[in-house]
Each structure stands twice: as C-alpha cells, then as structure tokens.
C-alpha cells in the first residue's frame, strides 16, 4: 500500500523557499505527501498561501494573524480575513494564539487579537489553528471562557503537558506534533502525544522550521513529514501505513476537505 500523507501545517510561502519552491513541492509529492495546508501568519503571508492553494489543487490555505504580528494588525484586519476565508481553498483561520516566549507583541494586544479571531471563526463556522508557546495557562483560560462559542480547531506543534493535552481533547480540539517529537530530549512531547486518541492526532512539519531528526540543521520541507509520522507510529504502537491513513482522514475532517 502506498502511504498518502497530509502535512497539516507548513509555510511554503516563506522566503526560505523562494529559490526552489516548485522543486520542494515536487519533492513533497514524490515523498507521498498528497496534501498540505499552507498557513498564514499575517495578511500578506495569508494571501501568498491562498495564491499557492489556487495554483496547486493539493495545497490548501489558512489565513490568520499570528501573536507575533498582533501589534501590527490593521484596523480592518478582521474584514480582510473574512474576505480571504470566503475563498474555497482557504480552509481555516490561523495561525492564531499567544506566544509569551518571544513576546514580540504586548500580551494584552495578543489576547485581544486572539479573542477577536476566535469570535470571527465562530461566526464564520471555520476551524482554527492555534499557536500557543509558553502561554498555555492564559490560552486555556481564554478557550474555556468561550466554551459555548468555541470553534473547532487544532493545537499546532503542541508543547502542552500531557495533563493539559487531555483538557484540549475534552474541548474538542485536534492535536498536532512536528519535528520536536523526534528530538533527543523529547520525553515530555512523547508523553503528551501518548495521551492523544488516534482520531484526534495530526502530523505536520511547520516547515521551513523545526526540521526532524535525522535532518536537523537543514531547512525543513513538507517531504520530511514522514519522519514525524514514523516517530508517531512508534509512540502509538501502530504501523506507519495505518497512521498515515488515520492522520490524513483527520486532517481532511478538520479542514472539511471532501474525500
């Protein structure tokens, strides 16, 4: 059986792909990655992702304002996102959330922009892609406070504890892991992954970042999602072929992509 993989989160629009984007996309297909979602971090990158999705039938887009960019969101950013999300190939609002590791935007602005985008996703009935780094306490509180107005979504490149992952699962979220699950000091990530039911698990590269072992030090790209898959299959005690099928189905269900 030929494995068909879905890289649920990548940044093919990133400038690191400017010299060989078409080749990276070709390598992705050769590696059995039959679909991917290119995820925006601000309005310009969201438009670039949508352009790629409209150019390739197997690429999908997400549009959103990342917490790093929250301070620079224009006054009409929600209207602009609404227009992007009206396009058929734009399948999610993201990536959005809180990042207290870098604090590139003031935390009160991060929270405001996060809250506004969660509300927009609820109103439009679209899934969200959540970026949460060193901010799980505040993010969890904000999500719990919206329990009756909470969109579907995924905790992307999850760094939460196993205990908190269980809470996110109860809220109805999918959970996705990237290259860090292959790293030598990945015990806490592995522990968190083990708590995720297979029907809620996604795989991703977050490329060009977080290149998995054995390719650390190189630029990451969607073709390398198979290393994440293989590690996840080992963690969950299933075959890579079975997990490829499950995670692809999960991504298609989350992003509402017809079979």
ABEGO torsion letter per residue (X at the ends): XBBBBBBABBBAABAAAAAAAAAAAAAAAAAGBABBBBBBABAAAAAAAAAAAAABAABBBBBBBBAAAAAABBAAAAAAAAAAAABAABABBOBBEBBAAAGABBAAAAAAAAAAAAAAAAAAGBBBBBBBBGAAAAAAAAAAAAAAABBBEBBBGBABBAAAAAAAAAAGBBBBBBAAAABABAAAAAAAAAABBAAABBBBAGOABGBBOAABGBBBBAAAAAAAAAAAAAAAGBBAAAAAAAAAAAAAAAAGBBX
